[in-house]
Amino acid sequence: LIYPRRDISGSDSELIGANWVNTDVRVGNARGKTVTLDENGFELRRSDVSHMDINFLDNDDVTHRYYTHCEQLVKEALKSSSKGGVDGGKIIVRAFDHNVRSCASVPASGTNTKTEPKKIINGNGSVVQQPAGLVHADYTRVSAPRRIKGLSLKPKENDTLKNILEQRQKDRVVADEKQKEIEEKSESDFQSLLDPTLVTEAIAGKRRYALINVWRNIQHDPVYRSPLACVDARTMPWSDLRTFQIHYADRVGENYFVCPSSPTVAGHKWWYFPRMVMDEALLLKQWDSSGGIAQGENVDNLHSTFTVHSAIVDPTCPVDAPARESIEVRLAVIWGNE
């Protein structure tokens, strides 16, 4: 078990229970290879957004305009999978959060010598984060069902979900000609992103559910610096993972780190898509309740559970390459009865 303690300002203590080991691994070029979200845990798809002129540093622009694009992209990817298991096309996909990351910084206010991270517009003080150069998976057997459960609850005041739900309520009122009927609906219809009944069934194993990220370069230049790499889910046994906990003031979060001393670590197959451009999207499986590991097995079988991933140092990166800037949108998926 590995954990820090996070104070009220969001700062973490040093990690307890971890000894870091720098590890060199061979990362293959996945372009031209057949890799799929369902089997390998990740896949690259063409996804044109450059013409939409989205300001990815504006929280409102992303949640109001880009989220729906990501929802449609994931839905199409899952329906096109030969093993998607979609019952009659019934599938619910909802975006619920996102991060913007960049290696770049800007001059700090009031000084010409110090720098600070870029700030998110309409983001309640949020800043652009650094690329996560730490090998990890976002959810565990404990935190994945807890996260999907949380999406069936009323969001907190500062939660991104609150803004999403308010906007969707307005959109439904405007779009529906029967405005009076919409207005008379129960307030509970708009209080959570996911239907609590569907979520309860999913957690009970009656429906398949997943958590998926859409990762995208948000610059017009290709990504050279700190590209994202993924491990083929079929080569990552659960026994190579260690639970990492984040202790918040009101809850405990969990994800997985990888133990490099495990005897099977040499079998991990790493891949990346070099020079990703804005009109490409990398889909990453963060959890799938039908995967082998999610079902209690040591390895995945028919479906991948997740892909372990990290930003990497690419030795082919030009010295003068621009800083990477990217966005990852998190989405929840619930299937119809299988």
Salt bridges, closest charged atoms under 4 A:
ASP12 OD1 - ARG6 NE 2.59
ASP38 OD1 - ARG208 NH2 3.15
ASP38 OD2 - HIS303 ND1 2.90
GLU39 OE2 - LYS83 NZ 3.19
GLU39 OE1 - ARG234 NH1 3.90
GLU43 OE2 - ARG45 NH1 2.95
ASP48 OD1 - ARG46 NE 2.81
ASP61 OD1 - ARG65 NH1 3.11
GLU71 OE2 - ARG168 NH2 2.26
ASP97 OD2 - ARG330 NH1 3.10
GLU116 OE2 - LYS119 NZ 3.16
ASP138 OD1 - HIS136 NE2 3.21
ASP138 OD1 - HIS309 NE2 3.35
GLU157 OE2 - LYS162 NZ 3.66
GLU166 OE2 - LYS162 NZ 2.68
GLU184 OE2 - LYS180 NZ 2.30
GLU201 OE1 - ARG207 NE 2.60
ASP232 OD2 - ARG234 NH2 2.89
ASP240 OD2 - HIS268 NE2 2.70
ASP250 OD2 - LYS156 NZ 2.46
GLU280 OE1 - ARG31 NH2 2.90
ASP288 OD2 - ARG208 NH2 2.61
ASP288 OD2 - LYS285 NZ 3.10
ASP314 OD2 - ARG275 NH1 3.59
GLU325 OE2 - LYS118 NZ 2.42
GLU328 OE1 - ARG101 NE 3.15
GLU338 OE2 - ARG208 NH1 3.74
